[in-house]
Amino acid sequence: MNHEELKESIINSFNSGNYDFISDPHFFDEINIPIIAKAINSIEDWEIIKSFLTKLPIEKISLILTELDDSIVEKILKEIGIQNIVEIITSLDEEEAAELIDQLPDEIKKQIILKLDPKEYTEIEEYLKYPENTAARLTTKSFLKIYPYYTVGETLEIIRKKSELEDLPEFLNYIYIVDSEEKLVGVISLKELVISKPYIQVKSIMSKNLIKIDANKDKEEAAKILRDYNILSLPVVDQNNKLLGIITHDDIIEVIFEEYTEDILKSGAVQSFEESYIQITPFQLALKRATWLVVLFLASSITSNVISGFSDTIEKYVQLSFFIPLLIGTGGNSGSQSAVTILRSLALNELSEKDFIYILKKELKTAILLGLQIGIIAILYTLTMGILVLKIEWKIIPVVVISQILIVIWSTIVGSTLPIIAKKLKIDPAVMSAPFITTFVDATGLIIYFTIAKIILQI
């Protein structure tokens, strides 16, 4: 059953009052949990969600809770009561429990903390002391760490015993080696461990060339490291190199997805939001869009001021106004193309703000080539459509052609450099989105156009 089919089953069950499908012994298999969560996230009516959840045991709710949209989680926590929240937190891993506690109102949070086992809360608190977007908040402690003097045989025996006790870590691709102070000193792969002689100490075969990340680094940095080095897990250490936990490749998938979603929204001049489109309200959507819409409206007013400033030029040659949409449209498009290209390279760590001069030179060459190509098209357009249909004067043609070439060159350079400047100023480069660049290029492009007109037409 996929999430769409399950969604229909939940809705139909709400209408009929029959939730028999929940009794299937395999319904809550691990592989089905994301499907259940996705189905719930796609239901708009809270009453239907609430009715379905009331049919589930509290331990089953805890399985799907961390997969749900924040807005739904908040509603669930308001409904289920303090003791049930405590039960859910107790059943979660420390990092998931920390994330859940973070979502609670301060008053409820204090009550929950008082009811939790002090030792358990101490472990959760280790996560809470780090900001939400840091690498530390992504770590899991479900991995194996050993000491350098252990032999290969002893390590394999530890793995066997943990398996018998059903205490085997979820992630066993790498085994981490720490010293007596829990500081990270090496790593060995399970494959290397298995093929080595049992009597060899792990310190003689472990890799000391460690790829790790500081606990306070942004989680997006962790995602880039895992991607760039093509590794399955990343150890997280504190400022003293003490091993706090690891970030696995599957932990980072959500981070990459969130980053991608955020950049997509920003590139469309929309404030980022975590909720699904189904769950977010029209009022919230309006708020997310309004800020940038107002900014772009005010910025666009500059274009009107530019046209007003050159009103004498337009009055003498009304035909100049025929080409305003064409010129600024092409300029905005070329600027957006350039910006998207640079944003992609910044996201993939191919470029940084240090490459400003390199980018400027490369984009200038590209801009000239683009400008000349569009210039040829502009000549053909003005000679055909301009002369035959719009009935323009011949002397307007060089104004349009030269302006189009210069506007394409200018907008390409603007589109490529603004994201780099933003990054240099510690602003998210995605903020320099297509709407922003288009608005900026519109105004400056008109200045270029009318200035060329005044020179050529001697106005």
Secondary structure, DSSP 4 states (H G I P E B T S, - for coil): --HHHHHHHHHHHHHH---GGGG-TTTT-GGGHHHHHHHHHT---HHHHHHHHHTS-HHHHHHHHTTS-HHHHHHHHHHH-HHHHHHHHHHS-HHHHHHHHHTS-HHHHHHHHHHS-HHHHHHHHHHHTS-TTBGGGG-B--SEEE-TT-BHHHHHHHHHHHHHTT---S--SEEEEE-TT-BEEEEEEHHHHHHS-TTSBGGGTSB-----EETTSBHHHHHHHHHHHT-SEEEEE-TT-BEEEEEEHHHHHHHHHHHHHHHHHHHTT-----S-TTTS-HHHHHHHHHHHHHHHHHHHHHHHHHHHHTHHHHHH-GGGGGGHHHHHHHHHHHHHHHHHHHHHHHHTTS--GGGHHHHHHHHHHHHHHHHHHHHHHHHHHIIIIIIIIS---TTHHHHHHHHHHHHHHHHHHHHHHHHHHHHHTT--GGGS-HHHHHHHHHHHHHHHHHHHHHHHHT-
